[in-house]
């Protein structure tokens, strides 16, 4: 079963507004029209009109840095417009409606026109909207840092907790001996956000072709750093340095590379180019297509 990934700031935002501790996902087909009007205004770069969407009368005290003022949010979006923001896609990953208020968790994808071409950026937003008279206004805002890789809105549950890691590696070796692909071992667990980020990146259009043509993938479950530690040691992966942790094997199952410094433990802060560089560096020269 998939679970909605809810940033901690949204839980706090929800408690501030509704004294609630549950946050269901959006109903199928449910849309919030004012959000679309806000999105279109962001794309105009018109700061004055954008500011009219906000009503920040409720003072917030002792809140985390992710909470923003109306002025900060308007500046954030107008600055991105000046940087070349060409499109903005919004996906509501969680939503709560009570009386005259809406709480939204939003996955935002920014398409920015830069000298090298179009580039994607991602940011998770929390917005609390209030109905005032006949109008909707944003009364509470929270925003995570912008990343180059998307954080999936739901847990991907990549790791089979009862799988035999050595059996799975042996299966991958048999496949790789035919295709001459390399084998990528990824050590992690099902509550690891950066494991999900890395998996999402592998499936993205910028990376999927290179990954699929060159690698067999094995997910190895590490529990709470108490599972398959012997397998990690065998392949020279120091799990306490952070995870997801990666090792690359050749088509015969021999170790080619293992990370030593937790390089992928903060995958969300990496760029697609970083991951492509890694995959191209360690792929086989004899891969069969």
C-alpha positions as CSV (number, residue, x, y, z in Angstrom):
1,X,0.0,0.0,0.0
2,X,1.3,3.4,-0.9
3,X,1.3,6.2,1.6
4,X,1.3,9.9,0.9
5,X,4.6,11.5,1.8
6,X,3.6,14.5,3.9
7,X,6.4,17.0,4.8
8,X,6.6,17.9,8.5
9,X,5.7,21.5,7.8
10,X,2.4,20.4,6.4
11,X,1.5,18.5,9.5
12,X,2.3,21.6,11.5
13,X,0.3,23.7,9.1
14,X,-2.6,21.4,9.5
15,X,-2.5,21.5,13.2
16,X,-2.3,25.3,13.2
17,X,-5.4,25.5,11.1
18,X,-7.5,22.5,12.2
19,X,-5.9,20.9,15.2
20,X,-5.9,17.8,13.1
21,X,-3.3,15.1,12.8
22,X,-4.5,13.2,9.7
23,X,-4.2,14.3,6.1
24,X,-6.0,12.4,3.5
25,X,-5.2,12.5,-0.2
26,X,-7.2,14.4,-2.8
27,X,-10.4,12.8,-4.1
28,X,-10.3,11.6,-7.7
29,X,-11.0,14.4,-10.0
30,X,-11.1,17.0,-7.3
31,X,-9.7,20.4,-8.4
32,X,-9.2,23.7,-6.7
33,X,-9.9,26.4,-9.2
34,X,-8.2,29.3,-7.3
35,X,-4.9,27.4,-7.4
36,X,-5.0,27.3,-11.2
37,X,-5.7,31.1,-11.3
38,X,-2.7,31.5,-9.0
39,X,-0.5,29.4,-11.2
40,X,-1.4,31.4,-14.3
41,X,-0.7,34.6,-12.5
42,X,2.8,33.3,-11.4
43,X,3.6,32.8,-15.1
44,X,2.7,36.4,-15.9
45,X,5.4,37.7,-13.6
46,X,2.9,40.4,-12.4
47,X,3.9,40.9,-8.8
48,X,1.1,43.2,-7.9
49,X,-1.6,40.9,-9.2
50,X,0.1,37.9,-7.6
51,X,0.2,39.6,-4.2
52,X,-3.6,40.0,-4.4
53,X,-3.9,36.2,-3.9
54,X,-2.5,36.5,-0.3
55,X,-4.2,37.3,3.0
56,X,-1.6,37.0,5.7
57,X,-3.5,38.5,8.6
58,X,-2.9,35.6,10.9
59,X,0.5,36.0,12.6
60,X,2.6,32.8,12.9
61,X,5.0,32.4,15.8
62,X,7.6,29.8,16.5
63,X,7.3,28.1,13.1
64,X,10.1,26.5,11.1
65,X,12.0,28.4,8.4
66,X,9.9,26.7,5.7
67,X,7.0,29.0,6.5
68,X,7.0,32.1,4.4
69,X,5.4,35.5,4.3
70,X,3.3,36.7,1.4
71,X,6.1,39.1,0.4
72,X,8.7,36.4,0.4
73,X,6.5,34.1,-1.7
74,X,5.7,36.8,-4.2
75,X,9.4,37.6,-4.5
76,X,10.3,33.9,-4.9
77,X,8.0,33.5,-7.9
78,X,8.7,36.8,-9.6
79,X,12.5,36.0,-9.3
80,X,12.0,32.7,-11.0
81,X,10.1,34.4,-13.7
82,X,13.0,36.8,-14.2
83,X,15.3,33.7,-14.4
84,X,13.3,32.4,-17.3
85,X,10.4,30.5,-15.8
86,X,8.5,29.3,-18.9
87,X,6.0,26.9,-17.4
88,X,4.7,25.8,-14.0
89,X,3.0,22.4,-13.4
90,X,1.2,21.8,-10.1
91,X,0.2,18.4,-8.8
92,X,-1.9,18.2,-5.6
93,X,-0.5,15.3,-3.7
94,X,-2.6,15.8,-0.6
95,X,-5.7,18.0,0.2
96,X,-8.0,18.7,3.1
97,X,-11.2,20.7,2.9
98,X,-13.0,21.9,6.0
99,X,-15.8,24.5,5.9
100,X,-14.3,27.6,4.3
101,X,-10.6,26.5,4.2
102,X,-8.4,24.3,2.0
103,X,-5.0,22.9,2.9
104,X,-3.0,21.7,-0.1
105,X,0.3,19.9,-0.5
106,X,1.6,20.6,-4.0
107,X,4.4,19.1,-6.1
108,X,5.5,22.0,-8.3
109,X,7.6,21.4,-11.5
110,X,9.3,24.6,-12.8
111,X,10.4,24.6,-16.5
112,X,13.0,27.3,-16.9
113,X,14.5,28.5,-20.1
114,X,18.3,28.8,-19.7
115,X,21.2,29.3,-22.1
116,X,21.7,25.5,-22.4
117,X,18.0,25.0,-23.0
118,X,15.0,24.1,-20.9
119,X,15.8,22.8,-17.4
120,X,13.4,21.3,-14.8
121,X,13.3,22.3,-11.1
122,X,11.1,20.9,-8.3
123,X,9.7,22.3,-5.1
124,X,7.1,21.0,-2.6
125,X,4.6,23.6,-1.4
126,X,2.1,23.9,1.4
127,X,-0.7,26.3,1.0
128,X,-3.5,27.1,3.3
129,X,-6.4,28.9,1.6
130,X,-9.2,30.8,3.3
131,X,-12.5,31.8,1.8
132,X,-13.2,35.5,2.5
133,X,-16.5,36.6,1.3
134,X,-16.7,35.3,-2.3
135,X,-12.9,35.1,-2.7
136,X,-10.2,32.6,-1.8
137,X,-7.0,33.9,-0.4
138,X,-3.8,32.2,0.7
139,X,-3.4,32.6,4.5
140,X,-0.5,30.3,5.2
141,X,2.4,29.3,3.1
142,X,5.2,26.8,3.4
143,X,7.9,25.9,0.9
144,X,10.7,23.5,0.8
145,X,14.0,24.1,-0.9
146,X,14.1,23.9,-4.7
147,X,15.7,20.7,-6.0
148,X,16.8,19.4,-9.5
149,X,15.3,16.0,-8.8
150,X,11.7,15.3,-8.0
151,X,10.7,14.0,-4.6
152,X,7.9,11.4,-5.2
153,X,4.7,12.3,-3.4
154,X,4.1,8.7,-2.3
155,X,6.4,6.0,-0.9
156,X,7.5,3.7,-3.7
157,X,8.1,0.6,-1.4
158,X,11.1,-0.5,-3.5
159,X,12.6,-3.0,-1.0
160,X,11.1,-6.5,-0.5
161,X,11.8,-7.0,3.2
162,X,11.8,-10.8,2.9
163,X,13.9,-11.1,-0.2
164,X,17.1,-13.1,-0.2
165,X,19.7,-10.5,-1.3
166,X,22.2,-13.1,-2.5
167,X,19.6,-14.9,-4.6
168,X,18.5,-11.6,-6.1
169,X,22.1,-10.7,-7.0
170,X,22.6,-14.1,-8.5
171,X,19.6,-13.6,-10.7
172,X,20.9,-10.2,-11.9
173,X,24.3,-11.8,-12.7
174,X,22.6,-14.3,-14.9
175,X,20.8,-11.6,-16.8
176,X,24.0,-9.5,-17.0
177,X,26.1,-12.3,-18.4
178,X,23.8,-12.4,-21.4
179,X,23.5,-8.6,-21.9
180,X,26.9,-7.7,-20.7
181,X,25.3,-5.0,-18.6
182,X,26.7,-3.8,-15.2
183,X,24.8,-4.6,-12.0
184,X,23.8,-1.8,-9.7
185,X,23.2,-2.7,-6.1
186,X,21.3,-0.1,-4.1
187,X,21.1,-0.6,-0.3
188,X,18.2,1.2,1.4
189,X,14.8,0.8,3.0
190,X,11.2,1.8,2.5
191,X,11.3,4.9,4.7
192,X,14.3,6.4,2.8
193,X,13.1,9.5,0.9
194,X,16.4,9.7,-1.1
195,X,16.0,6.1,-2.2
196,X,12.7,7.1,-3.8
197,X,14.2,10.2,-5.3
198,X,17.0,8.2,-6.9
199,X,14.5,5.6,-8.3
200,X,12.3,8.4,-9.7
201,X,15.4,9.9,-11.4
202,X,16.3,6.5,-13.0
203,X,12.9,6.5,-14.6
204,X,12.9,10.1,-15.8
205,X,13.3,10.9,-19.5
206,X,16.8,12.4,-19.0
207,X,18.2,9.2,-17.5
208,X,16.0,6.2,-18.2
209,X,17.6,5.4,-21.6
210,X,21.1,5.3,-20.2
211,X,20.1,3.4,-17.2
212,X,18.0,0.7,-18.9
213,X,20.6,0.1,-21.6
214,X,23.5,-0.4,-19.2
215,X,22.3,-1.7,-15.8
216,X,20.6,-4.5,-14.0
217,X,19.2,-3.2,-10.7
218,X,19.0,-5.0,-7.4
219,X,17.4,-3.3,-4.3
220,X,18.8,-4.7,-1.1
221,X,16.9,-4.1,2.1
222,X,18.8,-2.9,5.1
223,X,16.0,-2.5,7.6
224,X,17.0,-0.1,10.5
225,X,20.7,-0.8,9.6
226,X,20.2,-4.4,10.9
227,X,19.6,-6.4,7.7
228,X,22.0,-7.6,5.0
229,X,24.9,-5.9,6.7
230,X,27.1,-8.8,5.6
231,X,26.2,-8.2,2.0
232,X,27.1,-4.6,2.3
233,X,30.5,-5.5,3.9
234,X,31.1,-8.0,1.1
235,X,30.8,-5.2,-1.5
236,X,32.6,-2.6,0.5
237,X,29.6,-0.4,1.3
238,X,29.8,1.5,4.6
239,X,26.1,1.9,5.4
240,X,26.6,4.1,8.5
241,X,27.9,6.8,6.0
242,X,24.4,7.1,4.7
243,X,22.0,5.5,2.2
244,X,20.9,4.9,-0.5
245,X,24.3,3.3,-0.8
246,X,25.5,2.0,-4.2
247,X,27.9,-0.7,-5.5
248,X,28.5,-1.6,-9.2
249,X,29.4,-5.1,-10.3
250,X,30.5,-6.3,-13.6
251,X,28.5,-8.9,-15.6
252,X,30.3,-11.7,-13.7
253,X,29.3,-10.3,-10.3
254,X,32.8,-8.9,-9.5
255,X,32.9,-5.6,-7.7
256,X,33.8,-2.6,-9.9
257,X,33.0,0.3,-7.6
258,X,31.4,0.9,-4.2
259,X,30.7,4.3,-2.7
260,X,32.6,5.2,0.5
261,X,31.3,8.6,1.6
262,X,27.5,8.4,1.4
263,X,27.6,10.2,-2.0
264,X,23.9,9.4,-2.8
265,X,22.5,9.8,0.8
266,X,21.4,13.3,-0.3
267,X,20.2,12.3,-3.7
268,X,17.4,15.0,-3.8
269,X,20.1,17.7,-3.9
270,X,21.8,16.1,-6.9
271,X,21.2,17.1,-10.5
272,X,20.2,14.7,-13.4
273,X,23.6,15.5,-14.9
274,X,25.3,14.2,-11.7
275,X,23.5,10.8,-12.0
276,X,24.2,10.6,-15.7
277,X,27.9,11.2,-15.1
278,X,27.9,8.4,-12.6
279,X,26.1,5.9,-14.8
280,X,28.3,6.7,-17.8
281,X,31.5,6.4,-15.8
282,X,30.7,2.9,-14.6
283,X,28.8,1.4,-17.5
284,X,30.4,-1.5,-19.4
285,X,32.1,-0.8,-22.8
286,X,30.6,-4.1,-24.1
287,X,26.9,-3.6,-23.3
288,X,24.8,-5.4,-25.9
289,X,21.9,-3.4,-27.3
